[in-house]
Amino acid sequence: METQMKPRLGISILEVLVALIILAVVLPGLAGMVVSSRKAQNANIHMDQAYAYGLLLMDSLSLSPTWALEPNSTTSNTIAGKTYNAAIKVDVAAGLANIRISWSQGGLIHSIAMTEALSSTGAYR
């Protein structure tokens, strides 16, 4: 008389070990991607805030006549807990203002530079 084998139910220990090895390799990579994505998002927020601060400075410069502007000045502003420093250089002869906004993030100094054409009367162009 032949005995029939019952079909196996469940999974073997080898299959569990293979699944755990795959998870051990994949999960740290996924965590690294999430962390780097968050850092990039944070950097983008700070850059957007610095750009908005630069636009605010440009608007205020464009409302002033060029003869009333200081050739070199600095200012700073704190936006959402982050301090942004601005160095403004005005070239009256060329009618240009160069603005460099800098901030510290993660122990590094980041900056953006902007240039504005000025009006001699202080009115919008």
ZAMINU-574514 format. One record per atom (N, C-alpha, C, O): residue number from 1; residue in one letter; x, y, z. Coordinates in steps of 0.1 Angstrom, whole numbers. Layout:
N
NUM|A|X|Y|Z;
...
This chain:
125
1|M|8|-12|0;
1|M|0|0|0;
1|M|9|12|0;
1|M|18|14|8;
2|E|6|21|-9;
2|E|13|34|-10;
2|E|7|44|-1;
2|E|-5|46|0;
3|T|16|51|5;
3|T|12|62|14;
3|T|13|75|6;
3|T|23|78|-1;
4|Q|2|83|7;
4|Q|3|96|0;
4|Q|7|106|10;
4|Q|4|107|21;
5|M|16|115|4;
5|M|21|126|13;
5|M|10|138|13;
5|M|4|141|3;
6|K|9|143|24;
6|K|0|154|25;
6|K|7|167|20;
6|K|19|168|21;
7|P|-1|176|13;
7|P|5|188|9;
7|P|10|196|21;
7|P|4|197|31;
8|R|22|203|18;
8|R|28|211|29;
8|R|20|224|31;
8|R|16|230|21;
9|L|18|228|43;
9|L|12|240|46;
9|L|22|249|53;
9|L|30|245|60;
10|G|22|262|49;
10|G|31|272|56;
10|G|44|274|48;
10|G|44|270|36;
11|I|53|280|54;
11|I|66|283|47;
11|I|77|277|55;
11|I|76|274|67;
12|S|88|275|48;
12|S|100|268|55;
12|S|108|279|61;
12|S|107|291|58;
13|I|117|275|70;
13|I|127|284|76;
13|I|136|290|66;
13|I|140|302|68;
14|L|139|283|56;
14|L|148|289|46;
14|L|141|300|38;
14|L|148|310|35;
15|E|129|299|35;
15|E|122|310|29;
15|E|121|323|38;
15|E|122|334|33;
16|V|119|320|51;
16|V|119|332|60;
16|V|133|338|61;
16|V|133|351|61;
17|L|143|331|61;
17|L|157|336|61;
17|L|160|344|48;
17|L|166|355|49;
18|V|156|339|37;
18|V|158|347|24;
18|V|150|360|25;
18|V|156|370|20;
19|A|138|360|29;
19|A|130|372|30;
19|A|136|382|40;
19|A|137|394|37;
20|L|142|377|51;
20|L|148|386|61;
20|L|161|392|55;
20|L|164|404|58;
21|I|169|384|48;
21|I|181|390|41;
21|I|177|400|31;
21|I|184|411|31;
22|I|167|398|23;
22|I|163|408|14;
22|I|159|421|21;
22|I|162|432|16;
23|L|151|420|31;
23|L|147|432|39;
23|L|158|439|45;
23|L|159|451|46;
24|A|168|431|50;
24|A|180|437|56;
24|A|188|445|46;
24|A|195|455|50;
25|V|188|441|34;
25|V|195|449|23;
25|V|187|461|18;
25|V|193|471|16;
26|V|174|459|17;
26|V|166|470|11;
26|V|162|481|21;
26|V|163|493|17;
27|L|159|478|33;
27|L|154|488|42;
27|L|164|499|46;
27|L|160|511|46;
28|P|177|496|48;
28|P|186|508|50;
28|P|187|517|38;
28|P|188|529|40;
29|G|186|512|26;
29|G|186|520|14;
29|G|174|529|14;
29|G|175|541|10;
30|L|163|524|17;
30|L|150|532|17;
30|L|151|543|28;
30|L|147|554|25;
31|A|156|539|40;
31|A|157|549|50;
31|A|167|560|46;
31|A|164|572|49;
32|G|178|557|39;
32|G|187|567|34;
32|G|181|576|24;
32|G|183|588|24;
33|M|173|571|16;
33|M|166|579|6;
33|M|156|589|12;
33|M|155|600|8;
34|V|149|584|23;
34|V|139|593|30;
34|V|147|604|37;
34|V|143|616|36;
35|V|158|601|43;
35|V|166|611|50;
35|V|172|622|40;
35|V|171|634|43;
36|S|177|617|29;
36|S|183|627|20;
36|S|172|635|13;
36|S|174|646|10;
37|S|160|629|11;
37|S|149|637|6;
37|S|145|648|15;
37|S|142|659|11;
38|R|145|645|28;
38|R|141|655|38;
38|R|151|666|39;
38|R|147|678|40;
39|K|164|663|38;
39|K|174|673|38;
39|K|173|682|25;
39|K|174|694|27;
40|A|170|676|14;
40|A|169|684|2;
40|A|156|693|3;
40|A|157|705|-2;
41|Q|146|688|9;
41|Q|134|696|11;
41|Q|136|708|20;
41|Q|132|719|18;
42|N|144|705|31;
42|N|147|716|40;
42|N|156|727|33;
42|N|154|739|35;
43|A|166|722|26;
43|A|174|732|18;
43|A|166|740|9;
43|A|169|752|7;
44|N|157|734|2;
44|N|148|741|-7;
44|N|140|752|0;
44|N|138|763|-6;
45|I|135|749|11;
45|I|127|758|19;
45|I|135|771|23;
45|I|131|782|21;
46|H|147|768|27;
46|H|156|779|31;
46|H|160|788|19;
46|H|161|800|20;
47|M|162|781|8;
47|M|166|789|-4;
47|M|154|797|-9;
47|M|156|809|-13;
48|D|142|792|-8;
48|D|130|800|-12;
48|D|128|812|-3;
48|D|125|823|-7;
49|Q|131|810|10;
49|Q|130|821|20;
49|Q|140|832|17;
49|Q|138|843|18;
50|A|152|827|14;
50|A|163|837|10;
50|A|160|845|-2;
50|A|162|857|-3;
51|Y|154|838|-12;
51|Y|150|844|-25;
51|Y|139|854|-22;
51|Y|139|865|-28;
52|A|129|851|-14;
52|A|118|860|-10;
52|A|124|872|-3;
52|A|120|884|-5;
53|Y|134|870|6;
53|Y|140|882|13;
53|Y|148|890|3;
53|Y|147|903|4;
54|G|154|884|-7;
54|G|161|892|-17;
54|G|151|900|-25;
54|G|154|912|-29;
55|L|140|894|-29;
55|L|130|902|-37;
55|L|124|914|-28;
55|L|122|924|-34;
56|L|123|912|-15;
56|L|118|923|-7;
56|L|128|934|-7;
56|L|125|946|-8;
57|L|141|930|-6;
57|L|152|941|-6;
57|L|152|948|-20;
57|L|154|960|-20;
58|M|150|940|-30;
58|M|150|946|-44;
58|M|139|956|-45;
58|M|141|967|-51;
59|D|127|952|-41;
59|D|116|961|-41;
59|D|118|974|-34;
59|D|115|985|-39;
60|S|124|973|-22;
60|S|127|985|-14;
60|S|138|994|-21;
60|S|137|1006|-20;
61|L|147|987|-27;
61|L|158|995|-34;
61|L|152|1002|-46;
61|L|156|1013|-49;
62|S|143|995|-53;
62|S|138|1001|-65;
62|S|128|1013|-63;
62|S|126|1021|-72;
63|L|124|1014|-50;
63|L|115|1025|-47;
63|L|123|1038|-43;
63|L|118|1049|-42;
64|S|136|1036|-40;
64|S|145|1047|-36;
64|S|153|1052|-48;
64|S|157|1045|-57;
65|P|154|1066|-49;
65|P|163|1071|-60;
65|P|177|1067|-58;
65|P|182|1065|-47;
66|T|184|1064|-69;
66|T|198|1059|-68;
66|T|207|1069|-60;
66|T|216|1064|-53;
67|W|205|1082|-60;
67|W|214|1091|-53;
67|W|212|1089|-38;
67|W|221|1094|-30;
68|A|201|1083|-33;
68|A|198|1082|-19;
68|A|203|1069|-13;
68|A|202|1066|-1;
69|L|209|1060|-22;
69|L|213|1047|-17;
69|L|228|1047|-13;
69|L|236|1053|-19;
70|E|230|1039|-3;
70|E|244|1037|2;
70|E|251|1028|-8;
70|E|245|1018|-12;
71|P|264|1030|-11;
71|P|271|1021|-20;
71|P|273|1007|-15;
71|P|272|997|-23;
72|N|275|1005|-2;
72|N|277|992|4;
72|N|270|992|17;
72|N|272|1001|26;
73|S|261|982|19;
73|S|255|981|32;
73|S|252|966|35;
73|S|252|958|26;
74|T|249|963|47;
74|T|245|950|51;
74|T|233|951|60;
74|T|230|961|67;
75|T|225|940|60;
75|T|213|939|68;
75|T|210|924|70;
75|T|216|916|63;
76|S|202|922|80;
76|S|198|908|83;
76|S|184|907|87;
76|S|178|917|92;
77|N|178|895|86;
77|N|164|893|89;
77|N|163|879|93;
77|N|169|870|88;
78|T|154|876|103;
78|T|151|863|108;
78|T|137|859|102;
78|T|127|865|105;
79|I|137|848|95;
79|I|125|843|89;
79|I|123|828|94;
79|I|131|820|91;
80|A|112|826|101;
80|A|109|812|106;
80|A|121|806|114;
80|A|124|794|112;
81|G|127|815|122;
81|G|138|810|130;
81|G|152|809|124;
81|G|162|805|130;
82|K|153|812|111;
82|K|165|812|103;
82|K|170|826|100;
82|K|162|834|95;
83|T|182|829|103;
83|T|187|843|101;
83|T|194|844|87;
83|T|203|835|84;
84|Y|190|853|79;
84|Y|195|856|66;
84|Y|202|869|66;
84|Y|197|879|70;
85|N|215|869|61;
85|N|223|881|60;
85|N|224|886|46;
85|N|225|878|37;
86|A|222|899|44;
86|A|222|904|30;
86|A|234|914|29;
86|A|235|923|38;
87|A|242|913|19;
87|A|252|923|16;
87|A|247|930|3;
87|A|246|923|-8;
88|I|246|943|3;
88|I|240|950|-8;
88|I|251|960|-13;
88|I|257|968|-6;
89|K|254|959|-26;
89|K|264|967|-33;
89|K|257|975|-44;
89|K|252|969|-53;
90|V|257|988|-43;
90|V|250|996|-53;
90|V|261|1003|-62;
90|V|270|1009|-57;
91|D|259|1001|-75;
91|D|268|1008|-85;
91|D|259|1019|-91;
91|D|251|1016|-101;
92|V|260|1031|-87;
92|V|251|1042|-91;
92|V|254|1044|-106;
92|V|244|1047|-114;
93|A|267|1044|-110;
93|A|270|1047|-124;
93|A|263|1037|-134;
93|A|258|1041|-145;
94|A|263|1025|-130;
94|A|257|1014|-139;
94|A|242|1013|-136;
94|A|235|1007|-144;
95|G|237|1018|-125;
95|G|223|1017|-121;
95|G|219|1003|-117;
95|G|208|998|-120;
96|L|229|996|-111;
96|L|227|982|-106;
96|L|229|981|-91;
96|L|237|988|-85;
97|A|221|972|-86;
97|A|223|968|-72;
97|A|226|953|-72;
97|A|218|945|-77;
98|N|237|948|-65;
98|N|239|934|-63;
98|N|237|930|-49;
98|N|242|937|-40;
99|I|229|920|-47;
99|I|225|916|-34;
99|I|229|901|-32;
99|I|226|893|-41;
100|R|236|898|-22;
100|R|240|885|-18;
100|R|234|881|-5;
100|R|237|887|5;
101|I|225|871|-5;
101|I|218|866|7;
101|I|226|854|12;
101|I|228|845|4;
102|S|230|853|24;
102|S|236|841|29;
102|S|230|836|42;
102|S|224|844|50;
103|W|231|823|45;
103|W|225|817|57;
103|W|233|805|60;
103|W|240|799|51;
104|S|233|800|72;
104|S|240|788|77;
104|S|230|777|78;
104|S|219|778|83;
105|Q|234|766|73;
105|Q|226|754|74;
105|Q|235|741|75;
105|Q|243|739|66;
106|G|233|734|85;
106|G|241|722|87;
106|G|256|724|88;
106|G|264|716|83;
107|G|260|736|94;
107|G|274|739|95;
107|G|280|745|83;
107|G|292|748|83;
108|L|273|746|72;
108|L|278|752|60;
108|L|271|765|57;
108|L|260|767|61;
109|I|278|774|50;
109|I|273|787|46;
109|I|268|786|32;
109|I|275|782|23;
110|H|255|789|30;
110|H|249|789|17;
110|H|246|803|13;
110|H|244|812|21;
111|S|246|806|0;
111|S|242|820|-4;
111|S|236|820|-18;
111|S|238|810|-26;
112|I|229|830|-21;
112|I|224|833|-35;
112|I|227|847|-38;
112|I|228|855|-29;
113|A|229|850|-51;
113|A|232|863|-55;
113|A|221|868|-65;
113|A|216|860|-73;
114|M|217|881|-64;
114|M|207|887|-72;
114|M|212|900|-77;
114|M|219|907|-70;
115|T|207|904|-89;
115|T|211|918|-94;
115|T|198|925|-98;
115|T|189|919|-104;
116|E|197|937|-95;
116|E|185|946|-98;
116|E|190|958|-105;
116|E|200|965|-102;
117|A|182|961|-116;
117|A|184|974|-123;
117|A|176|985|-116;
117|A|165|983|-113;
118|L|183|996|-112;
118|L|177|1006|-105;
118|L|172|1018|-114;
118|L|178|1020|-124;
119|S|162|1025|-109;
119|S|157|1036|-116;
119|S|163|1049|-109;
119|S|164|1049|-97;
120|S|167|1059|-117;
120|S|173|1071|-111;
120|S|162|1079|-104;
120|S|166|1087|-95;
121|T|149|1077|-106;
121|T|139|1085|-100;
121|T|133|1078|-88;
121|T|126|1084|-80;
122|G|136|1065|-87;
122|G|130|1057|-76;
122|G|116|1052|-79;
122|G|110|1046|-70;
123|A|112|1054|-91;
123|A|99|1048|-95;
123|A|101|1035|-102;
123|A|111|1032|-107;
124|Y|90|1027|-102;
124|Y|91|1014|-109;
124|Y|93|1017|-124;
124|Y|88|1026|-129;
125|R|100|1008|-130;
125|R|103|1009|-144;
125|R|91|1006|-152;
125|R|91|1006|-165;
